[in-house]
């Protein structure tokens, strides 16, 4: 499977992409072949958002510190 490079997108663009992908996933039929690519792109966006927010460290998700 191809990697989805979303690092060039701004935070706002990532949020818009996340919302649009979530809507597409909700509209896709359960047996649709499009669910796989949508989920892969959604995962790439979520990973990048996590990385930018500091909840991703060394390839492992970490819990944000409580303030």
C-alpha positions as CSV (number, residue, x, y, z in Angstrom):
1,X,0.0,0.0,0.0
2,X,1.2,3.5,-0.8
3,X,2.1,5.9,2.0
4,X,0.0,9.0,2.2
5,X,2.3,12.0,2.8
6,X,0.2,14.7,4.4
7,X,3.1,16.6,6.1
8,X,2.9,19.5,3.6
9,X,-0.7,20.3,4.6
10,X,-1.4,23.0,7.1
11,X,-3.2,22.2,10.4
12,X,-6.4,23.7,9.0
13,X,-6.1,21.6,5.8
14,X,-5.6,18.5,7.9
15,X,-8.7,19.2,9.9
16,X,-10.8,19.8,6.7
17,X,-9.4,16.6,5.2
18,X,-10.2,14.6,8.3
19,X,-13.8,15.9,8.3
20,X,-14.3,15.2,4.6
21,X,-12.7,11.7,4.9
22,X,-14.9,10.9,7.9
23,X,-18.0,12.0,5.9
24,X,-16.9,9.9,2.9
25,X,-16.4,6.9,5.2
26,X,-19.8,7.3,6.7
27,X,-21.4,7.4,3.3
28,X,-19.5,4.4,1.9
29,X,-21.3,1.1,1.8
30,X,-19.9,-1.5,4.3
31,X,-18.8,-3.7,1.4
32,X,-17.3,-0.8,-0.7
33,X,-13.8,-1.2,-2.0
34,X,-13.3,2.5,-1.3
35,X,-13.4,2.0,2.5
36,X,-9.7,0.8,2.5
37,X,-8.2,3.8,0.8
38,X,-10.4,6.2,2.8
39,X,-9.3,4.5,6.1
40,X,-5.6,4.7,5.0
41,X,-5.9,8.4,4.2
42,X,-7.8,9.0,7.4
43,X,-5.1,7.2,9.4
44,X,-2.3,9.3,7.8
45,X,-4.2,12.5,8.6
46,X,-4.8,11.4,12.2
47,X,-1.2,10.4,12.7
48,X,0.0,13.8,11.4
49,X,-2.4,15.7,13.6
50,X,-1.3,13.6,16.6
51,X,2.4,14.2,15.8
52,X,1.8,18.0,15.6
53,X,-0.2,18.0,18.9
54,X,2.6,16.2,20.7
55,X,0.7,13.0,21.3
56,X,2.9,11.0,19.0
57,X,6.5,10.2,20.1
58,X,8.9,7.9,18.5
59,X,6.2,6.1,16.5
60,X,4.1,5.4,19.5
61,X,1.0,7.2,20.7
62,X,1.4,8.7,24.2
63,X,-1.2,10.2,26.5
64,X,-1.0,14.0,26.7
65,X,-0.1,15.2,30.2
66,X,-2.9,16.4,32.3
67,X,-2.7,20.0,33.4
